[in-house]
Amino acid sequence: NRALRRVDAATAALRDDIDRREAVEVQLRQRESELVGFAGIVAHDLRSPLARITGYADFLREEAAPRLEPLHRDFLERLYGGAQRMQSLIDDLLDYATADNQDLVTAQVDLNRMVAEVVRDRVSGHGAQQPRIVVWPLPTVDGDATLLRQVVDNLIGNALKYTPEGEDPSIEITSRREEAGGWRVEVADRGIGIPPDQLDTIFDAFIRAGGSEGYHGTGLGLAIVHRIIERHGGLVGVDSNPGGGSRFWFSLPAHARLVAGTGATERIV
Ligand code: ADP
């Protein structure tokens, strides 16, 4: 009997410990949300003064640059470049805040259509070398269309960005049913890849992997992807080899159905 009581006491202590940890986690999550919300407000307020800087700098580049000394023209380009980088940071911070705290507006989302649109936009903005993007049939899922579009756009954008210029940009997007009934969507590229010891932190905010120094970025894109998928009840992950490309994936829980065909057997883009 005493043994049983001891087990009971140990179980109760363990339960208390778990409750305490959960409470701390909830608090941390709340704190993080507050910080992200605050960053969103600051980013929003920085938008108009920054638009003014970019606007005037751009005007000077167009109108006054021919009359400027080379050194001053160089300063102007740096000013404009810096303002543009700040602009992407502000945009990403706003997207992160939205991904974190805006209510989800759920509807049926046809990922085939969504991916086709994102690919079209991305390819038209791409340089001379047309990327080869292969898309296999994707499911229709329940989710927030605006946010899921951002997931798809960030993953495809990264796949294109981290494929060095001059190399064959080749991307493949596939989906498959998971054992638990949900869907997994994968975006695979043949780009620079990610060092194995950095795979664990790559979805954290502001973290950039070794090898990405030459590419513009804020380190927020994957954190946005992570948060959006987390809010849909799904998971994210990546398999990658430096030099051998990356395969990013996200999963969405069940109540999704495949519209085109019954499996990844038919190429649609
Ligand atoms: P950003 O691209 O703005 O730096 P992200 O959060 O989208 O930020 O990505 C974080 C980091 O993950 C990148 O800096 C890069 O090191 C790495 N990464 C993301 N996508 C890829 C990819 N497709 N191939 C190689 N590295 C990638």
py3Dmol code that shows the C-alpha trace and the ligand (Angstrom):
import py3Dmol

protein = """\
ATOM      1  CA  ASN A   1       0.000   0.000   0.000  1.00  0.00           C
ATOM      2  CA  ARG A   2       2.788   2.363   0.896  1.00  0.00           C
ATOM      3  CA  ALA A   3       4.364   1.613  -2.462  1.00  0.00           C
ATOM      4  CA  LEU A   4       1.100   2.539  -4.174  1.00  0.00           C
ATOM      5  CA  ARG A   5       0.877   5.809  -2.244  1.00  0.00           C
ATOM      6  CA  ARG A   6       4.425   6.616  -3.274  1.00  0.00           C
ATOM      7  CA  VAL A   7       3.544   6.005  -6.925  1.00  0.00           C
ATOM      8  CA  ASP A   8       0.475   8.253  -6.523  1.00  0.00           C
ATOM      9  CA  ALA A   9       2.575  11.012  -4.989  1.00  0.00           C
ATOM     10  CA  ALA A  10       5.170  10.716  -7.751  1.00  0.00           C
ATOM     11  CA  THR A  11       2.471  10.832 -10.419  1.00  0.00           C
ATOM     12  CA  ALA A  12       0.890  13.903  -8.820  1.00  0.00           C
ATOM     13  CA  ALA A  13       4.280  15.639  -8.644  1.00  0.00           C
ATOM     14  CA  LEU A  14       4.936  14.793 -12.292  1.00  0.00           C
ATOM     15  CA  ARG A  15       1.520  16.128 -13.288  1.00  0.00           C
ATOM     16  CA  ASP A  16       2.190  19.363 -11.353  1.00  0.00           C
ATOM     17  CA  ASP A  17       5.534  19.666 -13.083  1.00  0.00           C
ATOM     18  CA  ILE A  18       3.956  19.184 -16.519  1.00  0.00           C
ATOM     19  CA  ASP A  19       1.207  21.718 -15.673  1.00  0.00           C
ATOM     20  CA  ARG A  20       3.840  24.227 -14.584  1.00  0.00           C
ATOM     21  CA  ARG A  21       5.836  23.707 -17.778  1.00  0.00           C
ATOM     22  CA  GLU A  22       2.708  24.100 -19.891  1.00  0.00           C
ATOM     23  CA  ALA A  23       1.828  27.313 -18.068  1.00  0.00           C
ATOM     24  CA  VAL A  24       5.340  28.662 -18.702  1.00  0.00           C
ATOM     25  CA  GLU A  25       5.055  27.707 -22.367  1.00  0.00           C
ATOM     26  CA  VAL A  26       1.700  29.480 -22.696  1.00  0.00           C
ATOM     27  CA  GLN A  27       3.214  32.556 -21.026  1.00  0.00           C
ATOM     28  CA  LEU A  28       6.215  32.494 -23.350  1.00  0.00           C
ATOM     29  CA  ARG A  29       3.961  32.127 -26.377  1.00  0.00           C
ATOM     30  CA  GLN A  30       1.856  35.089 -25.166  1.00  0.00           C
ATOM     31  CA  ARG A  31       4.978  37.175 -24.615  1.00  0.00           C
ATOM     32  CA  GLU A  32       6.249  36.286 -28.079  1.00  0.00           C
ATOM     33  CA  SER A  33       2.893  37.220 -29.607  1.00  0.00           C
ATOM     34  CA  GLU A  34       2.983  40.576 -27.810  1.00  0.00           C
ATOM     35  CA  LEU A  35       6.482  41.239 -29.093  1.00  0.00           C
ATOM     36  CA  VAL A  36       5.556  40.245 -32.632  1.00  0.00           C
ATOM     37  CA  GLY A  37       2.436  42.421 -32.393  1.00  0.00           C
ATOM     38  CA  PHE A  38       4.567  45.331 -31.193  1.00  0.00           C
ATOM     39  CA  ALA A  39       7.060  44.778 -34.042  1.00  0.00           C
ATOM     40  CA  GLY A  40       4.102  44.831 -36.428  1.00  0.00           C
ATOM     41  CA  ILE A  41       2.895  48.191 -35.107  1.00  0.00           C
ATOM     42  CA  VAL A  42       6.390  49.700 -35.338  1.00  0.00           C
ATOM     43  CA  ALA A  43       6.824  48.293 -38.843  1.00  0.00           C
ATOM     44  CA  HIS A  44       3.487  49.764 -39.865  1.00  0.00           C
ATOM     45  CA  ASP A  45       4.464  53.216 -38.562  1.00  0.00           C
ATOM     46  CA  LEU A  46       7.825  53.062 -40.325  1.00  0.00           C
ATOM     47  CA  ARG A  47       6.185  52.435 -43.670  1.00  0.00           C
ATOM     48  CA  SER A  48       5.295  56.013 -44.652  1.00  0.00           C
ATOM     49  CA  PRO A  49       8.574  57.738 -43.687  1.00  0.00           C
ATOM     50  CA  LEU A  50      10.450  54.978 -45.454  1.00  0.00           C
ATOM     51  CA  ALA A  51       8.272  55.299 -48.562  1.00  0.00           C
ATOM     52  CA  ARG A  52       9.293  58.964 -48.604  1.00  0.00           C
ATOM     53  CA  ILE A  53      13.009  58.116 -48.456  1.00  0.00           C
ATOM     54  CA  THR A  54      12.706  55.483 -51.186  1.00  0.00           C
ATOM     55  CA  GLY A  55      10.527  57.779 -53.318  1.00  0.00           C
ATOM     56  CA  TYR A  56      12.887  60.766 -53.213  1.00  0.00           C
ATOM     57  CA  ALA A  57      15.988  58.585 -53.638  1.00  0.00           C
ATOM     58  CA  ASP A  58      14.389  56.931 -56.651  1.00  0.00           C
ATOM     59  CA  PHE A  59      13.434  60.307 -58.128  1.00  0.00           C
ATOM     60  CA  LEU A  60      17.028  61.512 -57.747  1.00  0.00           C
ATOM     61  CA  ARG A  61      18.347  58.334 -59.392  1.00  0.00           C
ATOM     62  CA  GLU A  62      16.096  58.976 -62.374  1.00  0.00           C
ATOM     63  CA  GLU A  63      16.373  62.741 -62.692  1.00  0.00           C
ATOM     64  CA  ALA A  64      19.606  63.944 -61.137  1.00  0.00           C
ATOM     65  CA  ALA A  65      21.990  61.018 -61.488  1.00  0.00           C
ATOM     66  CA  PRO A  66      23.374  62.032 -64.919  1.00  0.00           C
ATOM     67  CA  ARG A  67      24.466  65.392 -63.482  1.00  0.00           C
ATOM     68  CA  LEU A  68      26.110  63.914 -60.374  1.00  0.00           C
ATOM     69  CA  GLU A  69      29.753  63.051 -59.859  1.00  0.00           C
ATOM     70  CA  PRO A  70      30.370  59.267 -59.875  1.00  0.00           C
ATOM     71  CA  LEU A  71      31.068  59.258 -56.118  1.00  0.00           C
ATOM     72  CA  HIS A  72      27.763  60.988 -55.343  1.00  0.00           C
ATOM     73  CA  ARG A  73      25.922  58.732 -57.739  1.00  0.00           C
ATOM     74  CA  ASP A  74      27.401  55.786 -55.843  1.00  0.00           C
ATOM     75  CA  PHE A  75      26.204  57.258 -52.517  1.00  0.00           C
ATOM     76  CA  LEU A  76      22.743  57.677 -53.970  1.00  0.00           C
ATOM     77  CA  GLU A  77      22.655  54.027 -55.102  1.00  0.00           C
ATOM     78  CA  ARG A  78      23.713  52.926 -51.611  1.00  0.00           C
ATOM     79  CA  LEU A  79      21.030  55.100 -50.046  1.00  0.00           C
ATOM     80  CA  TYR A  80      18.411  53.597 -52.354  1.00  0.00           C
ATOM     81  CA  GLY A  81      19.683  50.018 -51.802  1.00  0.00           C
ATOM     82  CA  GLY A  82      19.640  50.452 -48.025  1.00  0.00           C
ATOM     83  CA  ALA A  83      16.119  51.861 -48.096  1.00  0.00           C
ATOM     84  CA  GLN A  84      14.953  48.940 -50.238  1.00  0.00           C
ATOM     85  CA  ARG A  85      16.435  46.402 -47.831  1.00  0.00           C
ATOM     86  CA  MET A  86      14.721  48.178 -44.956  1.00  0.00           C
ATOM     87  CA  GLN A  87      11.504  48.012 -46.973  1.00  0.00           C
ATOM     88  CA  SER A  88      11.750  44.199 -47.270  1.00  0.00           C
ATOM     89  CA  LEU A  89      12.416  43.903 -43.535  1.00  0.00           C
ATOM     90  CA  ILE A  90       9.349  46.008 -42.752  1.00  0.00           C
ATOM     91  CA  ASP A  91       7.205  44.024 -45.203  1.00  0.00           C
ATOM     92  CA  ASP A  92       8.390  40.745 -43.666  1.00  0.00           C
ATOM     93  CA  LEU A  93       7.802  41.998 -40.116  1.00  0.00           C
ATOM     94  CA  LEU A  94       4.257  42.993 -41.054  1.00  0.00           C
ATOM     95  CA  ASP A  95       3.686  39.604 -42.698  1.00  0.00           C
ATOM     96  CA  TYR A  96       5.058  37.880 -39.605  1.00  0.00           C
ATOM     97  CA  ALA A  97       2.747  39.859 -37.312  1.00  0.00           C
ATOM     98  CA  THR A  98      -0.226  39.069 -39.587  1.00  0.00           C
ATOM     99  CA  ALA A  99       0.710  35.370 -39.729  1.00  0.00           C
ATOM    100  CA  ASP A 100       0.956  35.343 -35.960  1.00  0.00           C
ATOM    101  CA  ASN A 101      -2.183  37.071 -34.852  1.00  0.00           C
ATOM    102  CA  GLN A 102      -4.707  37.649 -37.614  1.00  0.00           C
ATOM    103  CA  ASP A 103      -7.793  35.441 -37.335  1.00  0.00           C
ATOM    104  CA  LEU A 104      -7.788  32.620 -39.849  1.00  0.00           C
ATOM    105  CA  VAL A 105     -10.414  32.935 -42.562  1.00  0.00           C
ATOM    106  CA  THR A 106     -10.892  29.351 -43.669  1.00  0.00           C
ATOM    107  CA  ALA A 107     -12.268  28.185 -46.974  1.00  0.00           C
ATOM    108  CA  GLN A 108     -11.577  25.431 -49.472  1.00  0.00           C
ATOM    109  CA  VAL A 109      -8.244  26.218 -51.056  1.00  0.00           C
ATOM    110  CA  ASP A 110      -7.295  24.581 -54.347  1.00  0.00           C
ATOM    111  CA  LEU A 111      -3.515  24.321 -54.067  1.00  0.00           C
ATOM    112  CA  ASN A 112      -3.246  23.490 -57.806  1.00  0.00           C
ATOM    113  CA  ARG A 113      -4.638  26.879 -58.764  1.00  0.00           C
ATOM    114  CA  MET A 114      -2.751  28.699 -56.025  1.00  0.00           C
ATOM    115  CA  VAL A 115       0.626  27.178 -56.926  1.00  0.00           C
ATOM    116  CA  ALA A 116       0.038  27.789 -60.649  1.00  0.00           C
ATOM    117  CA  GLU A 117      -0.610  31.501 -59.936  1.00  0.00           C
ATOM    118  CA  VAL A 118       2.428  31.848 -57.683  1.00  0.00           C
ATOM    119  CA  VAL A 119       4.623  30.088 -60.261  1.00  0.00           C
ATOM    120  CA  ARG A 120       3.328  32.373 -63.025  1.00  0.00           C
ATOM    121  CA  ASP A 121       4.076  35.519 -60.961  1.00  0.00           C
ATOM    122  CA  ARG A 122       7.477  34.276 -59.871  1.00  0.00           C
ATOM    123  CA  VAL A 123       8.556  33.169 -63.334  1.00  0.00           C
ATOM    124  CA  SER A 124       7.513  36.436 -64.976  1.00  0.00           C
ATOM    125  CA  GLY A 125       9.686  38.352 -62.488  1.00  0.00           C
ATOM    126  CA  HIS A 126      12.640  36.022 -62.984  1.00  0.00           C
ATOM    127  CA  GLY A 127      15.712  36.904 -65.027  1.00  0.00           C
ATOM    128  CA  ALA A 128      16.633  35.739 -68.510  1.00  0.00           C
ATOM    129  CA  GLN A 129      16.939  32.081 -67.586  1.00  0.00           C
ATOM    130  CA  GLN A 130      13.469  30.575 -67.304  1.00  0.00           C
ATOM    131  CA  PRO A 131      13.285  28.219 -64.334  1.00  0.00           C
ATOM    132  CA  ARG A 132      11.952  24.720 -64.911  1.00  0.00           C
ATOM    133  CA  ILE A 133       9.150  24.242 -62.413  1.00  0.00           C
ATOM    134  CA  VAL A 134       7.271  20.959 -62.389  1.00  0.00           C
ATOM    135  CA  VAL A 135       4.047  20.769 -60.398  1.00  0.00           C
ATOM    136  CA  TRP A 136       2.270  17.462 -59.751  1.00  0.00           C
ATOM    137  CA  PRO A 137      -1.398  17.291 -58.695  1.00  0.00           C
ATOM    138  CA  LEU A 138      -2.009  18.935 -55.347  1.00  0.00           C
ATOM    139  CA  PRO A 139      -4.892  18.635 -52.910  1.00  0.00           C
ATOM    140  CA  THR A 140      -7.701  21.030 -52.104  1.00  0.00           C
ATOM    141  CA  VAL A 141      -7.437  21.803 -48.413  1.00  0.00           C
ATOM    142  CA  ASP A 142      -9.291  23.726 -45.731  1.00  0.00           C
ATOM    143  CA  GLY A 143      -7.279  26.790 -44.840  1.00  0.00           C
ATOM    144  CA  ASP A 144      -6.739  30.531 -45.020  1.00  0.00           C
ATOM    145  CA  ALA A 145      -6.096  31.284 -48.694  1.00  0.00           C
ATOM    146  CA  THR A 146      -4.102  34.484 -48.135  1.00  0.00           C
ATOM    147  CA  LEU A 147      -1.830  32.881 -45.560  1.00  0.00           C
ATOM    148  CA  LEU A 148      -1.362  29.600 -47.438  1.00  0.00           C
ATOM    149  CA  ARG A 149      -0.468  31.582 -50.541  1.00  0.00           C
ATOM    150  CA  GLN A 150       2.280  33.180 -48.528  1.00  0.00           C
ATOM    151  CA  VAL A 151       3.591  29.763 -47.501  1.00  0.00           C
ATOM    152  CA  VAL A 152       3.707  28.607 -51.105  1.00  0.00           C
ATOM    153  CA  ASP A 153       5.170  31.911 -52.310  1.00  0.00           C
ATOM    154  CA  ASN A 154       7.933  31.929 -49.673  1.00  0.00           C
ATOM    155  CA  LEU A 155       8.948  28.325 -50.373  1.00  0.00           C
ATOM    156  CA  ILE A 156       8.973  28.727 -54.159  1.00  0.00           C
ATOM    157  CA  GLY A 157      10.679  32.131 -53.838  1.00  0.00           C
ATOM    158  CA  ASN A 158      13.433  30.605 -51.685  1.00  0.00           C
ATOM    159  CA  ALA A 159      13.870  27.647 -54.046  1.00  0.00           C
ATOM    160  CA  LEU A 160      14.458  30.110 -56.903  1.00  0.00           C
ATOM    161  CA  LYS A 161      16.583  32.512 -54.853  1.00  0.00           C
ATOM    162  CA  TYR A 162      18.955  29.888 -53.462  1.00  0.00           C
ATOM    163  CA  THR A 163      19.709  28.360 -56.859  1.00  0.00           C
ATOM    164  CA  PRO A 164      22.889  30.136 -57.988  1.00  0.00           C
ATOM    165  CA  GLU A 165      22.673  32.214 -61.124  1.00  0.00           C
ATOM    166  CA  GLY A 166      23.835  30.359 -64.194  1.00  0.00           C
ATOM    167  CA  GLU A 167      22.754  27.028 -62.759  1.00  0.00           C
ATOM    168  CA  ASP A 168      19.683  25.253 -64.021  1.00  0.00           C
ATOM    169  CA  PRO A 169      16.865  26.411 -61.693  1.00  0.00           C
ATOM    170  CA  SER A 170      14.825  23.258 -61.409  1.00  0.00           C
ATOM    171  CA  ILE A 171      12.005  22.972 -58.899  1.00  0.00           C
ATOM    172  CA  GLU A 172       9.543  20.196 -58.301  1.00  0.00           C
ATOM    173  CA  ILE A 173       6.365  20.470 -56.246  1.00  0.00           C
ATOM    174  CA  THR A 174       4.634  17.280 -55.149  1.00  0.00           C
ATOM    175  CA  SER A 175       2.076  16.114 -52.613  1.00  0.00           C
ATOM    176  CA  ARG A 176       1.175  12.896 -50.911  1.00  0.00           C
ATOM    177  CA  ARG A 177      -1.344  11.583 -48.476  1.00  0.00           C
ATOM    178  CA  GLU A 178      -0.017  10.957 -44.975  1.00  0.00           C
ATOM    179  CA  GLU A 179      -0.793   7.894 -42.902  1.00  0.00           C
ATOM    180  CA  ALA A 180      -2.851   9.939 -40.436  1.00  0.00           C
ATOM    181  CA  GLY A 181      -4.982  11.167 -43.341  1.00  0.00           C
ATOM    182  CA  GLY A 182      -3.485  14.629 -43.818  1.00  0.00           C
ATOM    183  CA  TRP A 183      -1.533  15.959 -46.788  1.00  0.00           C
ATOM    184  CA  ARG A 184       2.149  16.673 -47.198  1.00  0.00           C
ATOM    185  CA  VAL A 185       3.296  19.143 -49.845  1.00  0.00           C
ATOM    186  CA  GLU A 186       6.965  19.260 -50.863  1.00  0.00           C
ATOM    187  CA  VAL A 187       9.004  21.880 -52.711  1.00  0.00           C
ATOM    188  CA  ALA A 188      12.323  20.472 -53.921  1.00  0.00           C
ATOM    189  CA  ASP A 189      15.146  22.435 -55.535  1.00  0.00           C
ATOM    190  CA  ARG A 190      18.676  21.769 -56.703  1.00  0.00           C
ATOM    191  CA  GLY A 191      20.134  24.875 -55.127  1.00  0.00           C
ATOM    192  CA  ILE A 192      22.903  25.567 -52.621  1.00  0.00           C
ATOM    193  CA  GLY A 193      21.441  23.412 -49.836  1.00  0.00           C
ATOM    194  CA  ILE A 194      21.817  23.928 -46.082  1.00  0.00           C
ATOM    195  CA  PRO A 195      24.561  22.658 -43.729  1.00  0.00           C
ATOM    196  CA  PRO A 196      23.194  19.747 -41.620  1.00  0.00           C
ATOM    197  CA  ASP A 197      23.965  21.371 -38.254  1.00  0.00           C
ATOM    198  CA  GLN A 198      21.770  24.351 -39.164  1.00  0.00           C
ATOM    199  CA  LEU A 199      18.634  22.489 -40.206  1.00  0.00           C
ATOM    200  CA  ASP A 200      17.191  22.644 -36.688  1.00  0.00           C
ATOM    201  CA  THR A 201      17.163  26.423 -36.440  1.00  0.00           C
ATOM    202  CA  ILE A 202      16.302  27.374 -40.003  1.00  0.00           C
ATOM    203  CA  PHE A 203      12.593  27.969 -39.221  1.00  0.00           C
ATOM    204  CA  ASP A 204      13.403  30.398 -36.374  1.00  0.00           C
ATOM    205  CA  ALA A 205      12.988  34.140 -36.919  1.00  0.00           C
ATOM    206  CA  PHE A 206      16.054  36.037 -38.187  1.00  0.00           C
ATOM    207  CA  ILE A 207      18.149  32.872 -38.617  1.00  0.00           C
ATOM    208  CA  ARG A 208      20.011  32.535 -41.916  1.00  0.00           C
ATOM    209  CA  ALA A 209      22.173  29.535 -42.805  1.00  0.00           C
ATOM    210  CA  GLY A 210      25.826  29.586 -43.812  1.00  0.00           C
ATOM    211  CA  GLY A 211      26.126  30.071 -47.564  1.00  0.00           C
ATOM    212  CA  SER A 212      23.234  32.546 -47.805  1.00  0.00           C
ATOM    213  CA  GLU A 213      25.449  35.634 -47.337  1.00  0.00           C
ATOM    214  CA  GLY A 214      25.416  36.556 -51.012  1.00  0.00           C
ATOM    215  CA  TYR A 215      21.607  36.516 -51.233  1.00  0.00           C
ATOM    216  CA  HIS A 216      19.362  39.282 -49.931  1.00  0.00           C
ATOM    217  CA  GLY A 217      17.055  38.164 -47.144  1.00  0.00           C
ATOM    218  CA  THR A 218      15.731  38.912 -43.677  1.00  0.00           C
ATOM    219  CA  GLY A 219      15.583  35.419 -42.190  1.00  0.00           C
ATOM    220  CA  LEU A 220      11.848  35.820 -41.584  1.00  0.00           C
ATOM    221  CA  GLY A 221      10.359  33.942 -44.556  1.00  0.00           C
ATOM    222  CA  LEU A 222      10.563  30.457 -43.046  1.00  0.00           C
ATOM    223  CA  ALA A 223       9.474  31.704 -39.619  1.00  0.00           C
ATOM    224  CA  ILE A 224       6.343  33.045 -41.352  1.00  0.00           C
ATOM    225  CA  VAL A 225       5.843  29.672 -43.101  1.00  0.00           C
ATOM    226  CA  HIS A 226       6.270  27.855 -39.782  1.00  0.00           C
ATOM    227  CA  ARG A 227       3.801  30.032 -37.900  1.00  0.00           C
ATOM    228  CA  ILE A 228       1.134  29.845 -40.624  1.00  0.00           C
ATOM    229  CA  ILE A 229       1.343  26.052 -40.885  1.00  0.00           C
ATOM    230  CA  GLU A 230       1.430  25.704 -37.103  1.00  0.00           C
ATOM    231  CA  ARG A 231      -1.796  27.717 -36.910  1.00  0.00           C
ATOM    232  CA  HIS A 232      -3.382  25.352 -39.442  1.00  0.00           C
ATOM    233  CA  GLY A 233      -2.478  22.414 -37.194  1.00  0.00           C
ATOM    234  CA  GLY A 234       0.277  21.167 -39.499  1.00  0.00           C
ATOM    235  CA  LEU A 235       4.035  20.627 -39.431  1.00  0.00           C
ATOM    236  CA  VAL A 236       7.016  21.886 -41.453  1.00  0.00           C
ATOM    237  CA  GLY A 237      10.389  20.353 -42.191  1.00  0.00           C
ATOM    238  CA  VAL A 238      13.319  20.165 -44.561  1.00  0.00           C
ATOM    239  CA  ASP A 239      15.806  17.630 -45.919  1.00  0.00           C
ATOM    240  CA  SER A 240      18.874  19.176 -47.445  1.00  0.00           C
ATOM    241  CA  ASN A 241      22.503  18.661 -48.437  1.00  0.00           C
ATOM    242  CA  PRO A 242      24.961  21.473 -49.047  1.00  0.00           C
ATOM    243  CA  GLY A 243      25.375  21.539 -52.817  1.00  0.00           C
ATOM    244  CA  GLY A 244      22.691  18.898 -53.300  1.00  0.00           C
ATOM    245  CA  GLY A 245      19.549  20.994 -53.050  1.00  0.00           C
ATOM    246  CA  SER A 246      16.772  21.203 -50.469  1.00  0.00           C
ATOM    247  CA  ARG A 247      13.388  19.598 -50.033  1.00  0.00           C
ATOM    248  CA  PHE A 248      11.085  21.728 -47.895  1.00  0.00           C
ATOM    249  CA  TRP A 249       7.739  20.290 -46.865  1.00  0.00           C
ATOM    250  CA  PHE A 250       4.653  21.234 -44.948  1.00  0.00           C
ATOM    251  CA  SER A 251       1.767  19.063 -43.846  1.00  0.00           C
ATOM    252  CA  LEU A 252      -1.852  19.930 -43.276  1.00  0.00           C
ATOM    253  CA  PRO A 253      -4.192  17.779 -41.235  1.00  0.00           C
ATOM    254  CA  ALA A 254      -6.969  15.645 -42.750  1.00  0.00           C
ATOM    255  CA  HIS A 255     -10.278  16.993 -44.082  1.00  0.00           C
ATOM    256  CA  ALA A 256      -8.411  17.806 -47.290  1.00  0.00           C
ATOM    257  CA  ARG A 257      -9.191  16.120 -50.566  1.00  0.00           C
ATOM    258  CA  LEU A 258      -7.345  15.698 -53.843  1.00  0.00           C
ATOM    259  CA  VAL A 259      -9.144  17.265 -56.760  1.00  0.00           C
ATOM    260  CA  ALA A 260      -7.003  16.474 -59.779  1.00  0.00           C
ATOM    261  CA  GLY A 261      -6.446  12.746 -60.106  1.00  0.00           C
ATOM    262  CA  THR A 262      -5.763  10.362 -57.269  1.00  0.00           C
ATOM    263  CA  GLY A 263      -2.010  10.626 -56.927  1.00  0.00           C
ATOM    264  CA  ALA A 264       1.120  12.323 -58.180  1.00  0.00           C
ATOM    265  CA  THR A 265       0.997  10.817 -61.627  1.00  0.00           C
ATOM    266  CA  GLU A 266       0.054  13.703 -63.834  1.00  0.00           C
ATOM    267  CA  ARG A 267       2.113  16.805 -64.453  1.00  0.00           C
ATOM    268  CA  ILE A 268       0.026  19.975 -64.500  1.00  0.00           C
ATOM    269  CA  VAL A 269       2.443  22.927 -64.886  1.00  0.00           C
TER     270      VAL A 269
END
"""
ligand_1 = """\
27
ADP
P 15.728 34.659 -46.015
O 15.643 33.905 -47.308
O 15.059 35.985 -46.051
O 17.120 34.716 -45.469
P 14.119 32.560 -44.781
O 13.544 32.551 -43.405
O 13.196 32.406 -45.928
O 14.937 33.900 -44.865
O 15.212 31.418 -44.842
C 16.132 31.280 -43.779
C 17.428 30.718 -44.289
O 17.230 29.365 -44.717
C 17.996 31.433 -45.507
O 18.748 32.550 -45.133
C 18.844 30.332 -46.127
O 20.079 30.249 -45.434
C 18.057 29.080 -45.822
N 17.184 28.658 -46.928
C 15.851 28.843 -47.033
N 15.363 28.276 -48.164
C 16.423 27.692 -48.779
C 16.581 26.935 -49.989
N 15.551 26.640 -50.795
N 17.840 26.498 -50.300
C 18.890 26.785 -49.481
N 18.808 27.487 -48.336
C 17.587 27.943 -47.982
"""
view = py3Dmol.view(width=600, height=400)
view.addModel(protein, "pdb")
view.setStyle({"model": 0}, {"cartoon": {"style": "trace"}})
view.addModel(ligand_1, "xyz")
view.setStyle({"model": 1}, {"stick": {}})
view.zoomTo()
view.show()
